[in-house]
């Protein structure tokens, strides 16, 4: 203990971080790396699996594509209304206002601060090589990963020749993970799987829990072997730190723990909460953490290293919604080229839109336009380049404050009836005891194909829907902080707002949040100052970094779960154990039984 008090964090990270793998799973991306590293790998959280091809009617390119993902007339009207409200605030023409009627001529030019990266950002994506040349029918992971990192375009002659050579010399890769999975031509016999969407397992009638767990295992195992170079034979020398979003149910966290300990074969594991980890990642103890990811935005307050569950607010929109709104804006203004861009069914198009959003969108007053190169990706054809003028680039990110602009409900929520475990990650239910079936053996965790029987031993309660608010970001932050009920804490939190997640990198967002939160505070509240703290590290990785620090500092060693105990004894919901670093984190519901 004396050594821990005297050692500096960087020294501890170097000494103890070499065998700690920090895993921060998100809906669109997974951040994973060794705790001693400065930054993690940031990899698209998806996998494309080879399909039977002609037998699929109709062919499904993206597994989570829903049939009811059409924008209704009412939503379209609300979106246009939100656009005009934003246009008035930004002092730009309304949605249907003709340029000729505007007394001020439009100025066109590059966006300040982004010009140096434009050439790199506007490079077209190349289709992924879906073939592997290997006559030895080894496992899919070993054989496909060797060519998994090639970003070179596939020679058309090689493709044609490969299909004629026969499976013994050239065959399809069984599955492809990460960014390569997003760049597979729709004409190829692959279906993209996204195991997590909108902050939950992406369960649907077409995507059962068993398949989700198999996909998570394949993605994570591929990363560990090909990216971190940790083979199965050495996993018992490593421990895993899971940094999970507040949106996850305990059922989902338990499944992930079982995946890490049983299937990936880590020796020990511990779970930390994303918002809490973000505070540690920036060297704070008290803050209002605003996590803006690709699919979800969540707000939660941390006081003296403790997450306050009553302050959690979840919003169903994120960075990908802003990207889709960018496309809608350009099409409405007729600045988008006449190409077939479909962010819903063509992952490569969404990849392009995300890049355009990150390069050009920002929040500021006045008309914001830029000349950019967009690309068309037709089946099996090389990408086509189209130089165009993008307009109203400051409108899409303002959808954070006016969410009807984003129409976030394009993808329905997962059916909550799949989650029989009623507990919420942030609720204090540790004192409740639940019966365990006496006829169940201790080794009740089946293999990866076992699916759901492991949960049949627990009683089924009426499913409780996660609270999700249909309000803007400023109202969500204000609601979260005011729910603490103590004026001293409220004042401190309003001056300690921490923006994390990829969307937090949006230029102009900090000042916009400060201004709009200040206006959202009711006039009778004795609060007159709002401040967003500058992040000490990349907002995209701050939760991952905080998880690494929490894992190193050994604050709660008795919260670590050992593989043998987890597999042998299973879960005891009524064990009453809690994480020491966050009283309200439901660690006890995931802890093993002491033997």
N, C-alpha and C positions, 0 to 999 in steps of 0.2 A: 504493500500500500504506500509506503514511503517513496518507493521508486515511481509509482504512478503519479504521485503528487509532484515530483520533481521533473518528470520527463515531459518534453514538449510534444504536442500532437503529431508534428511531422516525424519525430523520432519514433513514436509509437506506431505510426502508419507504416514506416519502413520496416520495423522489426516484426510487427504482428500482422501486417496486411498481406503478406505474400501467400497466405493460405486461406484467405477470406474472400469469397466470391459474393459481391453485392449484386442482387437482382432486383430491378425496379420495373415491373411489368406494367405497360400502359396499353390503351386500346389500340393505338396505331403503331407505336414503337416500344421496344424493350431496351432499357439501358442496363448494361451488364458489364462487369469488369472486376478486376482484383482491387481490393481495398487500398492497396499501396499506390495504385495508379492515380494520376491527376484527373483524368476524365475517363468515362466509360465508353464502350462501344454503344452506338445509337443505331439500332437495326429495326427496320420495319417488322412488326410483329405479325407475320403472316407466312403461309405456306401454300404452295400450289402443288396439288397432287394430280398425277396422271389419271385420266378417266378412260372409260371403255370406248369413248369416241362415238362411233356411229350408233351405238345402242342407246345413247342418251337422247331422249326426245322430250322436250326441246333441250338443246345443249345449254348447260348452265356454266357460265364463265366465272361467276362470283357466287359463292354458296349462300351468302347472307342477303342477296338481292331479294327484296320483297315485292309481291305483286301489287300491293297497295301503296307504292311509293310515288304516287302522283300528287302534284300540288293542286289542292282544291281551289275553286273560284274564290271562296272566302279568304283563304290564305293568300292568294294572289293579290286581292284587294288590300289586305292588311299589309302586305309587303310593299306595295306601291305607296300606301299611306305613310309607312315608316320611312321610305326613301325620301319623300317630300319633307317630312319633319327634319330629317338629317340634313337635307339640302338647305333648308332655311337656317339651320344652326351653322353650317359650314360656309354659308354665303355663296352657294353655287346654284346653277339653274335647276328648276324642278325637273321631275322625271320626263315629262312630256313637253317641256318648254323648248321651243325651237331656238336654235342658235341665232337665227336672223332677228329674233325679237329681243335678243340680249344686247343692251347698249354697250357692253364691254366686250371687245374682241377677245376670243380665246387665245391664250398663249400656250404653245406646245414646246416641250423640252424634256430633257431627262430629269429624273428625280434627284434632288441633291443628296449626296452621300452614297449613292448606289452605283454611279457610273463605272467605277473601276472593276466591279464584279460582273458587269452585264455580259461581257463576251464569254466568260466562263459559265455563267448561269444559263445562257441561251443556247448552249450546245445541246443538240438533239440526243435523245436516248436511243440506244441500239437495242434491237430485239435480243432477248436472251437465247443462247444456244441451248436447246432442250435435249440435245443428243449427247450420249457418252459413248466413247469407243472403248469397249472393254468386253472381251469374250468370256471373262471369268464371272459367273453370276454370283458375285459377292453381295453383301448387304447393301441396301439402297444408300445408307449413310456413307459407308466407306467408298463406294464407287462413284456416287454423284458429287460428293463434296470436292473431289480432286479438281473438278472443272467448275466448281460452283462460283468461283470469283472472277471468271472471265467476263470482262465488259466489252470485248471486241465484237463487232458485228459478225454474224454468222454468214459465211460465204454461201451464196445461193446455190452454187454448184455442189458444195459440200452437203447442203440439205437434201438436194435431189438425189445425189449419189448415196447418201446415208440411208434413205428410205428404200433404195434398191439393193443395198448390200445384204440386208438380212439382220436379224436381231443378234446374231452371234458376233458380228463385227461392229455394228452401230445400232444402238437401241435408245429408246427414250429414257431419260432419267425418271426414276419413280416419283421423286418429289424434289422441289426446289424451294429454298427458304430465302427470307430477307428481301432486299430490293430487287434481286433477280426475279423473284416470283411476281413482282408488279410489272415487269417488262416482258412478259411472255405474250406473243401474238395471240389474239383471240381465235385464230384459225387452228392453233395447236390444241391437242387433246388434254387440256389441263383445266382444273377448276381451282380458283383461289379461295382459301379458307382464312378467315380472320377470327381467331378463337375468342377475342375479347372485343366488344363493341359497346360504346356508351357506358363504360365503367363497370361492365358485368360480363360474365361468360355469354357468348353470342348464341344462346340456345334457341333453337326453333324446331319446327317439325322436320326440316331438312338437315338440321345440324344438331344431333343429340349430344348429350353430355359426354358419352363415351368417346365420340369422335373428337370433341374439343380437347379432352385430356390427352388423347393420342397425338393430336397436332401440337399441343404445348410441349409434350415430351420430345417430339421430333425436332421442333425448333430449338428448344433449349439445349438438347443434346448436341445438335449440329453446331451451335455457337460454342459450347464448351470444348468440343473436339477440334473444330476447324479454326476458330478465332482465338480462343484462350489456350489451346493446346493442352487440355486436361483430359487424358483418356480415362476410360472406365477403371482401369487398373490402379489409378492414382486418386480416385475420388475420395477414398476413405481418409486421405490426408488433408481434405479441404472441408471447410464449414461454409454454410450459405446464410446470407442475410437477406431476407425478403422485405422489401420496402413497398408496401401495398397502399393503393388509394383508399380513401375513406369510403368510397362508394361500394366497395366489395362487401358481400355478405360473409358471415362466418363460414357458411357452407363452402363458398368459393375459396376462402383462405385455407380451410382444412384440406381441400383437394390439392391446392398448390403445395402445402406442406408435405402431403403424402407423395406428391410428384418429386419434390426435392429430396426427401429422405429415402423413400422406397425405390423409386424408379431411377433417379439420377445418382443415387447412392452416396450422397454427402454424409459425412459422419455426424454432424450436428447442424441445427438450423435455428434461427430466431426470426421473429416477425416484428417489424417496426412500421409505424404509421407514417404515411407520406408527408402530411402536414407537419408533424412533429419533427421528422427528419430534416425537413427544409429549414426549420428554425435553427437546428444544430448546425446545418450546413453553412449558415451565414453567421454563426457565432452569436446567436441571440438566445434569449430565454422566454421573451414575451413578444408576440406579434399576431397580427391578423393575416393568415396565409391564404392567398388567392391563387389557386392552382388552375391554370388555363391550358388544358391539353388539346389534343386533336378532336376529341369527341365530347368532352365534358369540361365544365368549369365548376369547381367546388371552393367553398369558403369555410374556414374554421379558425377559431381563435385559440391560441396557446398562451397559457399564463404560467410563468415560472416552470417551464418544461412539462406542463400538463395540458393535454388537449381537453377542451371544454365541449362535451357532446351536444349540449343544447344550442351551441352556436353554429352547428353545421348547416350550410345551405348548398344545395346541389342544383346546378343549371344544366339543361340538356343542349348545350351547344359548345363548339370549340373551333379550332383552327380550320378543320376541313369544311365546316359550314361557311366560314369566311371565304374559302377558296371557291366553293360552289356559288356563293353570292357574287364573287368577282366575275365569273362566267355569265351569270344572269344579267349583271349590270352592263357588260359589254355587248351582249346580244340585244338588250333593249335599246341601247344607243347605236346599234348596228355598226359597231367598230370591230366585232369579231369576224374573222374570215369565214367564208362559206364552207366550213369543214365540219365533219361529224365528230364533235367532241362530246363525250358522254362520261361524266365523272362517276356515275353510278355503276356502270357495267364494264368500263374500260379502266382498270387501275392505272395504266400508264398515263391516261389523260388527267387523272387526279394528281398524279405525281408532277405533271407539268404545271397544273394550276397551283399546286402548293408552292412550287418554285417561283412562279410569277408573283404570287402573293407575298412571299418572303422578300422578293427583290424590290417590288414597286409600291406595295400598299403601306400607307402610314396615315396618321391622324394629324391633320392640320387644316386651318381655314383656307378658303380660296380654291380655285380650280386646280386640280392636280392631274396632269396628263403626262404620258411618256410614250416614246417610240420603243416598241419591243418586237422580238421575234417569237412567234408562237408556232407550234408544230402540229401537224396532222399525222396520226398513226393509223393507217389502214392495214387490214389483215395481211401480214406477211410482206408488206411493202416497206421500203426504206422511208424514214420520216420525211415529210414535206415541210419546208420552211416558209413562213408567211410573215412579212414585216408589216406591222400594223400600229395604229395609234390607240393606246389604251386610255380610257377616260374615267373620270370620277373615281380615281384610285383611293381616295380617302373615305369613300362611302362604306365599302364592305366591312372594314374593322370597326366602324361605328355601330355595327350590328350587335356588338357586345353590350351596348347600352340600350339598344332597341331590337330585341331578339326576334320580333316578327319579320324583320328584314331577312333573317337567316332561314326561316322556316325549318327549325331544327327537327321536326318530327317526321322527316322523310323516312327514317328507319324506326320502326316501332320498338318499344321496349321489349326485352326478353320476357317470356311468360313466367311470371313469378311463381306460378304453381309448381314449377320444377324445383323450387327451393323449399324443401320441407323444413329446413332449419330456420326457425323464426327469428333467431337472434340478429341483432344489429351490431356492427363492429364497435360502435361507440356507446352502446347502452350498458348500464350497470345492472346486469342480470346474474352476476356471479353467485349470488346467494341462493339461487333457485336450484333445487335438486330434481333430476330427471331419472326415471328408472331405466335400467339396462336389462335387456332380456337375459334371463338366467340360462337359456338354452344356447347362448352364443359362445363360441370358443374364443380364446384370446387372440388367435391369429386370424382375425376376421377381415384383414385387408387382402382382397383378391389381386390377381395380376392386373396388368394394364387393360386387359380386355374384360375385366370383371364388371365394370360399370357401376350401377347404383345399389346393388344388394347390401353393400357395407353400411348404408344409412337406414336400412329397414328396421334396425334395432331401436330407433328413437321414435317417440310418439310424434304424430303429425299435428301441427297447430295451424290455425288459420293464417294464411300467408299475409304478411304485413308489407304493403308497398313502401318502397323507399320514398322519402319526402323529396319532391322535385318542384322547384318554384318556377313559374312562368313570368319571371321578372328580369329586369336588366341588371348588369353588373354592379352599378352604383347602388341600386336598391338592395341588392343581395349583401354587399359589404356592410351597408348601414344596418340592415336587419340583423346580421350576424353579431356585430359589435354591440348594438343596443340591447341584444338579448342577454348580455352578461349582467345587466341590472345594477352595476356599481359605477358611479360617475367617475371615480378615480381611475378605474381600470378602463372604462370607455375612452377617456381622454388619452390614456397611454396607447391604447390599441389604434385609435384614429391617427395617431402620429407614428405608428409602427406597422404600416401596411406593407406586406411583402408579396410581390408578384412573381410567380414561378410558372414554369411550363414554357413551351415553345412560343405561344402567343405573346408572352411577356416581352419578347424581343421586338415587338412592333414599335416603330419609331413614333413618338408623340403620345404613347399610351399613358405614361406616368402622369404627365400634366393633365391629360383628359380625365384620368381616374380621380386625381386630387380635386379638380374643379367640380366634377359631377357628384362625387360623394359629399362634398361640402354642401352642395345645393340639395342633396337628398336627405340631409339631416333635418328632422322637424324643427321648426323655429323655437319651440318651447324647450328644446334640449340645450343645456349650457355648454355647448361645444362649438368652438370657432376656428379650430385648426385641424387640417388634414394633411398628412405627409406620407408619401410612398418612399420607403427606404431603398436606396440603390443596392442591388445585389452584389455581393463580394465575388461571386463566381457566376458562370453561365446559368441563367435561370432554368434552362432545360435540364441541367444536371445537378441542381443544388440538392434535391431530395436524395439522389443517389449518393452524393458526397456526404450528406448528413448521416445516411445509413452506414456508410463506411466508418465515420467517426464514432457513432453509437456502438457499432460492433467492436471497435478497438478499445473503447474506454472501460468495458467490462462493468457497466453500471448494474446490469441485471444478469449475472452469470447463471442464477438458478432458473432463469426463463429460457435458457437454451435447451432445445429438445434433442435428445440423442436418438440416433437411428434405430438402435436395437430396442429401446424402450417404446418408441413410436410403433414399430411393426408388431412387437410382442403384446403390448398392452392396450394399444388403441387410444381412444379419447375418453376422457371422463369430464363431461360438461360441468359437473358439480364439484370439481376439484378445489375451487375457490382460490386459485393462484392468479396473481396479476403481475404484469410487467412493472418493474420498479420505476422505469423512466416515464411512464404515463399511466396514471391510476385508472383512467377510463378506457384504456385500450383492452379489448376483450381477449387478452392472452390466455386467461385461465380456461377459456372454452376450447383452446387448441392444445393445451398441455397434456402430456402423457400422464398415465397413472404411475405413481411411485411403487415400485415392486418391493 
